[in-house]
Amino acid sequence: MKHIAHQQLNLPADVPVMVLPGAALFPNSLLPLFIFEERYRDMLSYCLERNRMFCIAQMKPGISEAVDEDDFHHIAGLGLIRACVGNENGTSQLILQGLARVKLVNFIQHEPFRIAQIKELRSKVENEAEADALGIKVLELCRSLKDKNSDLHMLLNNQIPQTTNPEIISDFVAQAFVGDPLRRQGILEELNVCERLRMLISALQDSYP
């Protein structure tokens, strides 16, 4: 997978938004999705005819269905449809690659699916040496845990060693191994890479004691 950190992205002004419970899409990561609801089938057709991009926004705790704009978080992940396979019954399976953190700033359509104007949120690295050290600590922690989790072992061997970029490491590990929805959202919203890595270390230590 081609990493997008530090690349100049030409993002659209507005994109469709898919609201899901407990889901987050981080840059530099992949998210498999099964599209079956009629509104999201319409959304997928819209995206495939245009720029193949849409956002994943996480529903807030205690909400069973996102009716109003206050029912979900407005810091979201923008993704690009990398692969899409349609089924005979009209459903689809796709792979979404995370491109950027964005803020949903204005909804210009609500039906049959939401479309929002977006603002890109760029990560900040105020101390590169500290970020590198924290990234190394995340990798070391993951490697110490890999014997407990076969999926983690495979991902460590196949993906993470290909980069030493702490921003990419933080997003990739958060996408794959942080299961708590609120923690995932918190890490997604944190723009300071060092703080994001510290949050990730805490989440990994709590999840894999």
N, C-alpha and C positions, 0 to 999 in steps of 0.2 A: 504494500500500500504506500502510495506517495504521501509523505508528510506535508502539511500545509503551514506549519509554524514559520513565521517571518516572511512568508510570501505575501505579496500585495494582492489582495482578493478584490475582484470586481463583483461586488454583491448587488443584487437587485434592490430596488427601493421598497418593494413590498412582496410578500410571499404568503402562501397558505400556511395555516397553523393547525397541527394535529395535537389535540389535548389527550393525554394518557395518564392513568393513575400509576404513580411510582416509577415513572420513566424519566430518563434524562439522556441527552445526547451530547457528548463531549467532542471537541475538535480532535482530529487525528485518531478517531475510533470508528468502529463499525457497529451498526445496530440492525439486526434482522427484524423485519416487520411482516405481519400477515394482515392484509387489507381486506376487510369483509363488509363493513358497514357501507350502506349506499352513499352516504355523504362523502366518505373517504374514497370510495371508488371514483366519484365525480372529481374529487380533489386530485387523485392520482392522474386521471386523464388530463386534467388541466395542467398539471406539472409536466407531464411527459410531452405535451404539445408546446411547452415553453422552455424554461431553463432547468428543469428537472430538480428544482430545489423546493424544500418546505421545512418548517420548523417543528420541533418537538417541544411542547410545553407540558410541565408536570402539574397535575391536578393537586389542589391543596388537601391536606389531611381532613378526613371526615366528610368529604364531598363524594357522592356516588355518581353524579353526572354534572358536567360543567355546563351550566345554563347561562350564567352571567360572567362577565369579564373578571370579576373578583374571585371566581371559583378556581382560578389557576394562576401559577406564577408567571410573571411577565419577563423574567430572565430565562431565555430559552436557548436551545441549540439549533443552529441552522445546518441542514444536511443536504447532500447531493445524492440523488438516486444513482448508484453505481451499477446495479443489476435489478431487473424486474422480470418476473415470470408470471404470466397470466394463466389462470385455470379456466376450465370449461364452464364452471359455474359462476364466473364473473369475479371471483376473488383473485387476489394477487399476492405473491411473495416477493419481497424486495430486500435489498441491502442498501442502507443509508449510511453514507460516510459523513462524519461530522466535519464541518468547515469552520465554524466560528461561534463564539458566544454573541448573542444579540439581545437587545431589549425591544420588546414589542411596544411601540410608542403610540400607535393609533390604529384602530380597526376600521377598515374601509369596506368590509363585507362581513356579514354574519351567516347568511344562508346562501346556498345549501351547505357551505363550509366557510370557515373564517379565513379572512385575508387581513394581514396586518402590515403596516409600515414598520421597518426595522432600523435599528441603529447598532452598528458593530461595537462590541466591547472588547478592547484590546488588553492583553495581559501586560503586566508591569514586572520587570526584573530590576529591583533597586540595588541589589547586591549579588552580582553574578557568582562570586566565590561561594557565598552562602547557599545560593540556589543549587550550584553544582554539588556541594557537600550534602545537602538535603536530598537531592536526586539520587546520589550514591547510597545514602542511608535507606531510601525507599527500595532500591534494587537489592540491597543486602538483606533487608527485612523480608522481601518477597522470596529471595532465594532460601532463606532460613525456614520459610513456610511451605515451600513447594512440595516437600514430601508428604504433607498433610492434605494436599489437594492436587489431583492429577490434572485438572484443567489448568490450574495455575502453573504447574510444571511445564505443560505444553506451550502455554503462552509465553512464559519466560524464555524458553528455549528458542521459540520461533519468531518472536516479535521484539521484545524489549531490548535484547542485546544489540539490535541494529541501530540504536540511537543512544546518545549520552545527553541529549537535550532535556533539561529538567522540566520544561514546560510540556513537552510531548509525553515524558514519563508520567507526569502527574495526571494528565488527562487520560492516557491509556489505562493506567492502573485503576483510576477512579471509575472509569466506565466498566471495567471488567470485574472488579472485586469489592466495590462498596455497595452493599445491598440495602442499607437503610435509606429510604427515600429522602428524608430530611437532610441527612448528611450529604447525600449525592447533590441535592439542590444547593446546599451551602457551599460545597466545593465548586460547583458550577458557577456560582455567583461571585466567588472570591477572585479578584483580578490580580492580586499580588501573588506571584508564583511561589515565593518563599512561604507565605502564610498558607497557601493552598497545599504545599507539600507537608507542612506541619499538621494540617488538618487530616491529610491522607495517612500520615504515619499513625496518628491517633486512631483513626478509623480501622486501619489494618490491625493494630495491636488489640483493639477491642473485639474485632470480628474473628481473629485467629489467635486466641490466647494460648 
